[in-house]
Amino acid sequence: MSTRLPSPDDRLSGYTGWTRAHWEAMADHLLASVMPYATDGFSQFRLPGRPSRSGPVSDGLEGFARTFLLAAFKIAGAGGDVPPELLERYASGLAAGTDPAHPYAWPALTDMSQQLVEAASVALALHETRPWIFDRLSPAQQERVVAWLAGFVGRRTPDNNWVMFRVVVEQFLAEVGGPHEPGEIIGGLERVEEWYAGDGWYSDGKGKNFDYYCGWAMHLYPSLWARMAGDTARQELYAARLHRFLGHYQHFFAADGGPVHQGRSLTYRFATVAPLWLGALTGASPLPPGRTRRIASGVLRHFAERGVPDERGLLSLGWYEPFRPVTQDYSGPASPYWASKAFLGLLLPPGHPVWTDPEEPAPVDLADQAVAMAAPGWLLHATRADGVVRLVNHGSDRDRVQDPDGPPDPHYLKFAYTTHTGPEVGEKAHGVDNHLAVIAPDGAASVRRFIEPLVVADRFAASAYQDGPVRVVTASVVDGASEIRIHQVTAPAGHQVRDGGHALAAAVPLDLRAGEGVALARRPDGLSSAVRALHGYTGADLVAAEEANAFGTHSATPYVVADAHPGGTAVYVSLVWLAGEQEPPAPGVRVEGDLVVLSLLGGDTVTVRLGDVPACERSRTGLPVE
C-alpha cells in the first residue's frame, strides 16, 4: 500500500495487529485513489483498463455505484461525521447521473443489463446514508433518482442472484414513496427459496453453483433487505441459515488470511469476508466477536501485504497481480470494487465487541480441521502447522448454467482448491491439475463435468462423472495435509489414466523433482505440491507453465500416470499433497476388487468399499475411531 496505515495494535489484535482504524484507513485510501478518474459531476469513475462487454459508460456507472457502497458504509458507520466533500461528491454524482441532460448521465435500466447490478449498490448505499445524502437532495434531484431506480420495475434479470437486486431496489423505492411492485419483491424472495440447499448453503440459481456468491450475495441481500424492510419473520429465517453457514464458512481462510481460491468473480478478493461481518451485524454469527475480526482483518491484511491495492491505490483485475484469466467477460475496470462489501463491518459502531474485544484464534490457529459440507458436496481439511486450507470438491460444477459444448470451467470442476494455489487457467493452461483424465490413444482426454455427488461424510467424500464410454467414480479420504484419491475407472483398453495434483505457482521457477512414483514441485519458501502413486500407476512427472496461474508467473503441476488401462473397470489410488513438509507420506494400500484398505501413518486404518455409492469405515488397531 502507498498509504500510511496506523501502527499495529498487538494487544487488541494479537493475530493480525489490525483494528478498526486500519479498515477506515484502507477505505479512505480506496476512495481517494479513484478520484483522478472521476468525470465532471462525479457521476462516473472511468478507471483505466479494458472495457467490459457492457462498454465504458456502464463501466463508469459501476465505478460510481461500487465506490458509493464503500463510502456509504464509512458514512453511516461514522453517523455522518465524515469530511463534507465525501458527502458532496456522491450527492453530486447522484444528481448528475440521473439527469438525462448531463453529458455523463447513467444509462437507463434495461432488461438483463449491467446497470441493474449497479442499481442495487446505489439503492443500498442510499438506504444507509439517507439522512446525509438522499434527504438533502433537492426535490427535483430526489425525483430524478427515484425515476432512474424505478426503471427496474418489470425488468427481466438472469435467474440467479440478480433477482435480489430487484428486491433491494424496489424496497428502497417503497421507503421513499416511489413506484414499486410488492409482488416483484415477494417473488424475488420466494425464488431464492428454491435455491436453498440446506445447512446454510444456497446455490446461485438452479443446479450446483456453489461458490462465494452464497455468502456475498445469496445471504447478504436477503438479510440486508430484511433489515431495510423490518420483516422480523424473514430476518429470523435468514439469521438461522446464516448461523449455520458461518459455522462452515469460518474454515475457508488460511492462517495468513488467504481465502480458498474457488469459483467466479475472484477478483472481488476481500469481499469474501462480507458474510462474516453480516453475521455480526444481524446477530446471527456463531463466532465470538474477536474471531470475526481476526478472520476478516487477516484477509484484508493478506491482500494489502501482496500489493492490493496497487501502487496507484486501485484494485486491478486479478488476484494479487493483474491476471486477466481469473476474470469473466462481465468484468470491467471497476468490477473489483464489489470488494466494497468487505467494509460492511464499518456499519457496526466503534464500541461494538467486534472492534473492542481482543482477537480470538481462527479454527486453523488451534488445530488441524476436517469439515464435511454435504449441501455443496465439499470436504475441507486444514493443517495448523502450515496454515493451509484445502477444499475437496465432490459437488459444485456450475455446468447446468453453462454451454454444454463450451470449455469446462476450471474454477468449479477441479477435484480440489486451496488457499495457497489456484487452478491453471487461460490459453496457456494444460488442464492437468486436480483432474483425473482418461486419455484415448488419439490424445483425446475425458472431461469431468456434470458431477454426480455421491456422499460426503467425516473425512470422506465421493462423486462420479461420465464422458462418453468413460466413467470415473472417485472417493477421497483426507488425512492431515493429504488427500488420498481412489478412482474406479471404467474405460476401453489401452487408454491412459492421469491424475494431477495442485498447481503450485511462484514469481520464480520452482524446484521440480520426479522419480520412483512421486512427483514434487517446491516453492522457494518451502511449500510443496506432490502426488504419490499408491496403486495402479506406472509413473510420475510434472508439467510446467508460465502465465497460467493467478498465484505467480511460473507454475508446475505434479501428476501420476498409468500407461494403459486394461479395459473394463480398474482401480487407481494416489496421494495428493500440499504442505510445508519435505516429502509426502506413503501410507500402506491394499486393493482387493472393490475393496481398498489404507493404513495411515497416524495409526488409522481406512476401509473404502466402492460401488454405486462408496462407503468408508475408519478404525484404529481394529477399533472404530470416535
NUPA-778986 format. One line per field, with one value per residue (C-alpha): residue number from 1; residue in three letters; x negated, y, z negated. Coordinates in steps of 0.05 Angstrom, whole numbers, plus 5000, padded with zeros to 4 digits. Layout:
nr (NUM ...)
rest (Ala ...)
px (X ...)
py (Y ...)
pz (Z ...)
//
This chain:
nr (1 2 3 4 5 6 7 8 9 10 11 12 13 14 15 16 17 18 19 20 21 22 23 24 25 26 27 28 29 30 31 32 33 34 35 36 37 38 39 40 41 42 43 44 45 46 47 48 49 50 51 52 53 54 55 56 57 58 59 60 61 62 63 64 65 66 67 68 69 70 71 72 73 74 75 76 77 78 79 80 81 82 83 84 85 86 87 88 89 90 91 92 93 94 95 96 97 98 99 100 101 102 103 104 105 106 107 108 109 110 111 112 113 114 115 116 117 118 119 120 121 122 123 124 125 126 127 128 129 130 131 132 133 134 135 136 137 138 139 140 141 142 143 144 145 146 147 148 149 150 151 152 153 154 155 156 157 158 159 160 161 162 163 164 165 166 167 168 169 170 171 172 173 174 175 176 177 178 179 180 181 182 183 184 185 186 187 188 189 190 191 192 193 194 195 196 197 198 199 200 201 202 203 204 205 206 207 208 209 210 211 212 213 214 215 216 217 218 219 220 221 222 223 224 225 226 227 228 229 230 231 232 233 234 235 236 237 238 239 240 241 242 243 244 245 246 247 248 249 250 251 252 253 254 255 256 257 258 259 260 261 262 263 264 265 266 267 268 269 270 271 272 273 274 275 276 277 278 279 280 281 282 283 284 285 286 287 288 289 290 291 292 293 294 295 296 297 298 299 300 301 302 303 304 305 306 307 308 309 310 311 312 313 314 315 316 317 318 319 320 321 322 323 324 325 326 327 328 329 330 331 332 333 334 335 336 337 338 339 340 341 342 343 344 345 346 347 348 349 350 351 352 353 354 355 356 357 358 359 360 361 362 363 364 365 366 367 368 369 370 371 372 373 374 375 376 377 378 379 380 381 382 383 384 385 386 387 388 389 390 391 392 393 394 395 396 397 398 399 400 401 402 403 404 405 406 407 408 409 410 411 412 413 414 415 416 417 418 419 420 421 422 423 424 425 426 427 428 429 430 431 432 433 434 435 436 437 438 439 440 441 442 443 444 445 446 447 448 449 450 451 452 453 454 455 456 457 458 459 460 461 462 463 464 465 466 467 468 469 470 471 472 473 474 475 476 477 478 479 480 481 482 483 484 485 486 487 488 489 490 491 492 493 494 495 496 497 498 499 500 501 502 503 504 505 506 507 508 509 510 511 512 513 514 515 516 517 518 519 520 521 522 523 524 525 526 527 528 529 530 531 532 533 534 535 536 537 538 539 540 541 542 543 544 545 546 547 548 549 550 551 552 553 554 555 556 557 558 559 560 561 562 563 564 565 566 567 568 569 570 571 572 573 574 575 576 577 578 579 580 581 582 583 584 585 586 587 588 589 590 591 592 593 594 595 596 597 598 599 600 601 602 603 604 605 606 607 608 609 610 611 612 613 614 615 616 617 618 619 620 621 622 623 624 625 626)
rest (Met Ser Thr Arg Leu Pro Ser Pro Asp Asp Arg Leu Ser Gly Tyr Thr Gly Trp Thr Arg Ala His Trp Glu Ala Met Ala Asp His Leu Leu Ala Ser Val Met Pro Tyr Ala Thr Asp Gly Phe Ser Gln Phe Arg Leu Pro Gly Arg Pro Ser Arg Ser Gly Pro Val Ser Asp Gly Leu Glu Gly Phe Ala Arg Thr Phe Leu Leu Ala Ala Phe Lys Ile Ala Gly Ala Gly Gly Asp Val Pro Pro Glu Leu Leu Glu Arg Tyr Ala Ser Gly Leu Ala Ala Gly Thr Asp Pro Ala His Pro Tyr Ala Trp Pro Ala Leu Thr Asp Met Ser Gln Gln Leu Val Glu Ala Ala Ser Val Ala Leu Ala Leu His Glu Thr Arg Pro Trp Ile Phe Asp Arg Leu Ser Pro Ala Gln Gln Glu Arg Val Val Ala Trp Leu Ala Gly Phe Val Gly Arg Arg Thr Pro Asp Asn Asn Trp Val Met Phe Arg Val Val Val Glu Gln Phe Leu Ala Glu Val Gly Gly Pro His Glu Pro Gly Glu Ile Ile Gly Gly Leu Glu Arg Val Glu Glu Trp Tyr Ala Gly Asp Gly Trp Tyr Ser Asp Gly Lys Gly Lys Asn Phe Asp Tyr Tyr Cys Gly Trp Ala Met His Leu Tyr Pro Ser Leu Trp Ala Arg Met Ala Gly Asp Thr Ala Arg Gln Glu Leu Tyr Ala Ala Arg Leu His Arg Phe Leu Gly His Tyr Gln His Phe Phe Ala Ala Asp Gly Gly Pro Val His Gln Gly Arg Ser Leu Thr Tyr Arg Phe Ala Thr Val Ala Pro Leu Trp Leu Gly Ala Leu Thr Gly Ala Ser Pro Leu Pro Pro Gly Arg Thr Arg Arg Ile Ala Ser Gly Val Leu Arg His Phe Ala Glu Arg Gly Val Pro Asp Glu Arg Gly Leu Leu Ser Leu Gly Trp Tyr Glu Pro Phe Arg Pro Val Thr Gln Asp Tyr Ser Gly Pro Ala Ser Pro Tyr Trp Ala Ser Lys Ala Phe Leu Gly Leu Leu Leu Pro Pro Gly His Pro Val Trp Thr Asp Pro Glu Glu Pro Ala Pro Val Asp Leu Ala Asp Gln Ala Val Ala Met Ala Ala Pro Gly Trp Leu Leu His Ala Thr Arg Ala Asp Gly Val Val Arg Leu Val Asn His Gly Ser Asp Arg Asp Arg Val Gln Asp Pro Asp Gly Pro Pro Asp Pro His Tyr Leu Lys Phe Ala Tyr Thr Thr His Thr Gly Pro Glu Val Gly Glu Lys Ala His Gly Val Asp Asn His Leu Ala Val Ile Ala Pro Asp Gly Ala Ala Ser Val Arg Arg Phe Ile Glu Pro Leu Val Val Ala Asp Arg Phe Ala Ala Ser Ala Tyr Gln Asp Gly Pro Val Arg Val Val Thr Ala Ser Val Val Asp Gly Ala Ser Glu Ile Arg Ile His Gln Val Thr Ala Pro Ala Gly His Gln Val Arg Asp Gly Gly His Ala Leu Ala Ala Ala Val Pro Leu Asp Leu Arg Ala Gly Glu Gly Val Ala Leu Ala Arg Arg Pro Asp Gly Leu Ser Ser Ala Val Arg Ala Leu His Gly Tyr Thr Gly Ala Asp Leu Val Ala Ala Glu Glu Ala Asn Ala Phe Gly Thr His Ser Ala Thr Pro Tyr Val Val Ala Asp Ala His Pro Gly Gly Thr Ala Val Tyr Val Ser Leu Val Trp Leu Ala Gly Glu Gln Glu Pro Pro Ala Pro Gly Val Arg Val Glu Gly Asp Leu Val Val Leu Ser Leu Leu Gly Gly Asp Thr Val Thr Val Arg Leu Gly Asp Val Pro Ala Cys Glu Arg Ser Arg Thr Gly Leu Pro Val Glu)
px (5000 4977 5020 4994 5030 5039 4990 5008 5042 5017 5053 5122 5105 5053 5061 5066 5047 5105 5160 5219 5170 5136 5203 5220 5152 5159 5229 5204 5146 5191 5240 5185 5149 5207 5215 5168 5215 5280 5319 5347 5400 5374 5429 5378 5310 5277 5219 5162 5164 5201 5276 5324 5375 5423 5379 5346 5409 5436 5366 5365 5431 5401 5343 5393 5440 5389 5347 5412 5426 5358 5369 5438 5410 5359 5411 5464 5415 5390 5461 5448 5386 5342 5308 5363 5331 5345 5419 5418 5381 5433 5492 5465 5456 5528 5554 5512 5520 5596 5601 5614 5585 5518 5461 5444 5514 5524 5555 5627 5643 5660 5673 5613 5566 5506 5540 5588 5530 5504 5574 5574 5510 5538 5602 5566 5519 5577 5613 5553 5537 5607 5604 5539 5548 5616 5656 5611 5621 5669 5739 5724 5660 5696 5749 5695 5661 5727 5745 5679 5685 5758 5734 5721 5796 5816 5746 5720 5659 5618 5648 5595 5571 5594 5666 5645 5622 5694 5716 5669 5681 5756 5752 5715 5767 5821 5786 5785 5855 5830 5860 5852 5888 5896 5907 5839 5806 5840 5829 5754 5751 5791 5747 5686 5720 5719 5643 5633 5596 5596 5545 5540 5520 5552 5537 5531 5590 5611 5561 5500 5470 5434 5382 5371 5437 5470 5441 5432 5499 5548 5540 5522 5580 5638 5611 5600 5669 5700 5661 5688 5759 5763 5790 5774 5801 5757 5700 5702 5704 5644 5606 5615 5588 5530 5513 5506 5468 5417 5403 5374 5350 5302 5257 5247 5189 5116 5077 5045 5113 5116 5185 5196 5187 5251 5308 5321 5311 5249 5224 5272 5219 5235 5309 5304 5308 5375 5417 5373 5390 5462 5467 5443 5489 5551 5534 5533 5460 5438 5368 5340 5333 5257 5255 5297 5247 5187 5210 5235 5174 5130 5160 5154 5083 5066 5081 5052 4985 4987 4996 5072 5089 5034 4984 5039 5085 5131 5160 5136 5169 5133 5117 5052 5022 5066 5086 5139 5156 5185 5239 5303 5328 5373 5311 5292 5241 5287 5313 5264 5297 5351 5296 5330 5376 5317 5327 5397 5367 5358 5434 5421 5404 5333 5356 5384 5349 5323 5280 5265 5256 5187 5177 5192 5159 5190 5201 5137 5097 5118 5114 5120 5190 5234 5304 5356 5406 5459 5500 5446 5411 5347 5297 5249 5184 5135 5069 5046 4971 4972 5040 5061 5135 5154 5225 5241 5297 5347 5408 5402 5396 5438 5446 5522 5520 5463 5457 5451 5408 5363 5298 5303 5294 5230 5256 5311 5295 5229 5223 5192 5179 5136 5117 5046 5057 5101 5124 5087 5129 5128 5098 5031 5062 5050 5111 5073 5082 5133 5165 5170 5165 5174 5135 5151 5096 5111 5097 5170 5179 5241 5271 5301 5367 5438 5411 5454 5447 5450 5431 5398 5382 5328 5261 5291 5328 5344 5372 5373 5372 5387 5356 5375 5351 5310 5339 5299 5321 5275 5271 5229 5201 5168 5115 5078 5047 5061 5119 5119 5158 5187 5210 5253 5244 5286 5255 5234 5168 5106 5128 5080 5102 5072 5085 5059 5044 5045 5015 4962 4941 4888 4855 4793 4785 4799 4756 4783 4769 4798 4780 4800 4874 4870 4872 4860 4857 4829 4832 4773 4810 4814 4887 4891 4943 4935 4970 4950 4972 5002 5035 5044 4999 4935 4900 4899 4878 4893 4918 4895 4929 4920 4973 5027 5037 5063 5012 4949 4917 4885 4926 4920 4967 4944 4982 4982 4999 5018 4994 5051 5119 5133 5205 5268 5261 5196 5177 5123 5100 5059 5038 5045 5004 4996 4956 4892 4861 4807 4837 4908 4923 4930 4989 5000 5051 5085 5135 5179 5231 5278 5246 5189 5155 5110 5061 5048 4984 5021 5046 5116 5140 5190 5231 5266 5318 5330 5396 5456 5446 5377 5374 5318 5300 5244 5213 5150 5119 5184 5228 5274 5247 5292)
py (5000 5070 5098 5101 5053 5062 5025 4953 4940 4873 4879 4884 4845 4794 4755 4809 4874 4907 4948 4989 5046 5002 4987 5061 5079 5027 5053 5124 5103 5066 5124 5176 5136 5134 5210 5223 5181 5217 5250 5321 5319 5254 5211 5162 5137 5113 5072 5052 4985 4944 4959 4903 4875 4929 4987 5047 5084 5025 5014 5087 5077 5014 5056 5104 5052 5005 5060 5093 5029 5034 5107 5091 5042 5093 5149 5110 5078 5147 5174 5223 5252 5249 5303 5343 5333 5259 5272 5326 5281 5226 5274 5309 5243 5222 5288 5286 5212 5215 5278 5257 5323 5313 5291 5235 5212 5140 5092 5073 5007 4956 4882 4839 4899 4910 4974 4930 4904 4974 5000 4952 4981 5051 5032 5000 5060 5108 5070 5071 5144 5171 5226 5253 5246 5229 5271 5331 5328 5379 5353 5354 5314 5264 5254 5240 5189 5155 5156 5123 5069 5058 5035 4968 4953 4899 4887 4817 4791 4728 4673 4676 4725 4782 4772 4802 4866 4879 4864 4915 4969 4964 4962 5028 5056 5034 5071 5137 5131 5114 5066 4993 4927 4889 4825 4832 4839 4777 4740 4751 4728 4665 4650 4649 4599 4549 4551 4538 4472 4463 4472 4546 4536 4567 4552 4614 4594 4525 4469 4462 4531 4535 4589 4656 4682 4641 4689 4756 4752 4697 4711 4785 4813 4777 4795 4868 4870 4844 4898 4951 4925 4908 4839 4803 4735 4731 4763 4706 4655 4686 4693 4619 4599 4648 4620 4550 4575 4613 4551 4522 4586 4606 4549 4578 4622 4605 4626 4680 4706 4676 4653 4587 4603 4574 4600 4660 4734 4720 4790 4814 4787 4810 4814 4742 4769 4804 4747 4746 4819 4806 4754 4805 4860 4817 4780 4714 4695 4634 4663 4702 4776 4772 4714 4751 4808 4762 4726 4788 4831 4773 4772 4847 4848 4787 4825 4891 4856 4827 4891 4901 4956 4971 5028 5074 5054 5017 4947 4912 4855 4796 4763 4793 4820 4835 4769 4771 4696 4700 4747 4739 4777 4820 4844 4916 4962 4979 4909 4892 4945 4896 4885 4944 4893 4874 4940 4922 4917 4993 4997 4968 5025 5032 5008 4942 4879 4861 4923 4924 4851 4821 4778 4705 4648 4621 4546 4535 4572 4519 4451 4412 4415 4369 4394 4357 4400 4356 4411 4435 4367 4393 4365 4415 4398 4447 4439 4482 4471 4509 4544 4516 4502 4452 4443 4376 4383 4328 4372 4441 4444 4503 4466 4468 4543 4540 4520 4443 4448 4502 4491 4465 4519 4505 4547 4495 4427 4410 4358 4408 4481 4513 4578 4574 4551 4567 4526 4532 4577 4611 4592 4571 4522 4448 4426 4372 4400 4367 4327 4253 4247 4183 4194 4157 4133 4193 4241 4260 4266 4256 4318 4320 4357 4346 4319 4267 4277 4210 4220 4270 4246 4251 4259 4222 4243 4213 4232 4207 4234 4204 4225 4180 4109 4132 4132 4153 4143 4178 4172 4220 4205 4264 4256 4318 4351 4290 4274 4201 4192 4125 4124 4068 4078 4044 4054 4018 3980 4019 4086 4124 4146 4210 4243 4313 4348 4421 4472 4508 4577 4629 4690 4649 4579 4523 4465 4404 4331 4265 4192 4127 4142 4212 4280 4343 4418 4464 4540 4579 4586 4510 4499 4435 4404 4330 4268 4198 4135 4085 4034 4023 4077 4066 4133 4205 4271 4346 4396 4468 4531 4606 4660 4607 4617 4675 4660 4672 4674 4605 4544 4469 4411 4342 4282 4206 4164 4094 4075 4030 4016 3941 3951 3945 3972 3983 4018 4071 4103 4166 4213 4287 4333 4407 4425 4454 4387 4360 4295 4267 4206 4136 4101 4027 4007 3941 3933 3872 3883 3938 3940 3988 3987 4045 4041 4114 4136 4161 4091 4093 4040 4064 4014 4040 3998 4021 4013 4054 4095 4085 4074 4086 4057 4083 4045 4042 3975 3941 3990 4043 4114 4160)
pz (5000 5014 4957 4887 4841 4766 4722 4708 4641 4617 4550 4582 4645 4627 4692 4745 4710 4747 4716 4740 4754 4807 4840 4841 4869 4925 4941 4945 4989 5038 5042 5052 5105 5154 5153 5212 5256 5239 5295 5289 5235 5205 5236 5265 5246 5310 5285 5331 5366 5418 5420 5402 5451 5426 5450 5418 5397 5358 5330 5307 5271 5240 5213 5181 5152 5122 5090 5066 5028 4995 4979 4951 4901 4879 4875 4838 4791 4772 4763 4819 4785 4846 4888 4923 4990 4987 4979 5032 5082 5082 5077 5138 5174 5160 5186 5249 5264 5262 5304 5376 5400 5366 5412 5363 5347 5328 5379 5366 5332 5386 5387 5367 5366 5321 5297 5257 5215 5201 5184 5125 5097 5107 5070 5012 5006 5008 4954 4907 4919 4927 4872 4900 4976 5005 4955 4971 5046 5075 5090 5165 5154 5110 5164 5216 5171 5158 5232 5251 5199 5218 5285 5251 5243 5292 5319 5334 5298 5302 5258 5204 5150 5195 5172 5106 5139 5158 5086 5053 5106 5102 5026 5026 5074 5026 4969 5006 5037 5106 5158 5139 5145 5078 5118 5150 5082 5055 5120 5116 5044 5060 5120 5075 5030 5088 5088 5014 5009 4933 4877 4893 4965 5027 5100 5143 5187 5207 5208 5164 5167 5100 5092 5056 5084 5029 4978 5013 5050 5030 4956 4960 5000 4965 4897 4916 4948 4883 4846 4893 4892 4818 4834 4769 4791 4852 4814 4764 4820 4855 4789 4773 4841 4836 4768 4797 4858 4818 4777 4842 4873 4818 4842 4912 4894 4884 4823 4865 4887 4957 4979 5014 5088 5120 5162 5206 5192 5150 5168 5114 5066 4995 5009 4984 4912 4922 4892 4830 4817 4836 4781 4730 4759 4755 4690 4728 4721 4682 4679 4620 4639 4634 4682 4733 4733 4732 4796 4832 4815 4834 4904 4915 4889 4932 4996 4971 4960 5030 5069 5066 5079 5128 5129 5156 5100 5149 5147 5210 5248 5217 5151 5127 5191 5252 5283 5336 5339 5268 5293 5334 5394 5350 5312 5326 5294 5235 5224 5168 5126 5105 5054 5020 4987 4943 4906 4883 4813 4811 4801 4732 4683 4657 4589 4616 4589 4659 4654 4580 4560 4566 4627 4617 4656 4720 4723 4763 4709 4658 4691 4756 4783 4825 4843 4883 4922 4953 4986 5034 5036 5005 4956 4924 4889 4859 4822 4765 4778 4844 4841 4908 4923 4977 5005 5038 5089 5100 5116 5145 5221 5247 5313 5313 5328 5378 5451 5450 5513 5483 5446 5374 5321 5281 5224 5210 5239 5206 5151 5102 5088 5035 5001 5029 5100 5159 5218 5284 5328 5396 5463 5432 5382 5393 5353 5315 5245 5198 5254 5268 5343 5383 5448 5512 5560 5605 5547 5532 5456 5415 5382 5313 5315 5292 5227 5193 5118 5081 5008 4960 4890 4838 4875 4935 4998 5066 5133 5206 5276 5344 5410 5468 5455 5395 5325 5264 5192 5143 5068 5027 4958 4923 4870 4846 4908 4951 4997 5018 5083 5101 5173 5202 5276 5330 5398 5462 5461 5478 5451 5407 5337 5308 5240 5227 5162 5142 5190 5148 5171 5154 5183 5200 5229 5179 5157 5195 5179 5205 5196 5162 5166 5136 5170 5129 5141 5087 5079 5051 4985 4979 4995 5036 5082 5094 5120 5100 5138 5089 5134 5209 5235 5274 5269 5243 5274 5276 5327 5323 5348 5349 5341 5328 5254 5211 5157 5198 5267 5261 5243 5243 5232 5208 5235 5236 5297 5316 5386 5407 5377 5381 5405 5364 5293 5255 5191 5183 5118 5109 5053 5067 5022 5008 4947 4920 4903 4948 4973 4978 4935 4963 4930 4939 4992 5006 5064 5070 5124 5100 5031 5015 4947 4927 4869 4850 4816 4754 4740 4770 4819 4871 4910 4972 5008 5078 5115 5135 5070 5039 4964 4914 4846 4803 4745 4702 4683 4701 4662 4693 4689 4648)
//
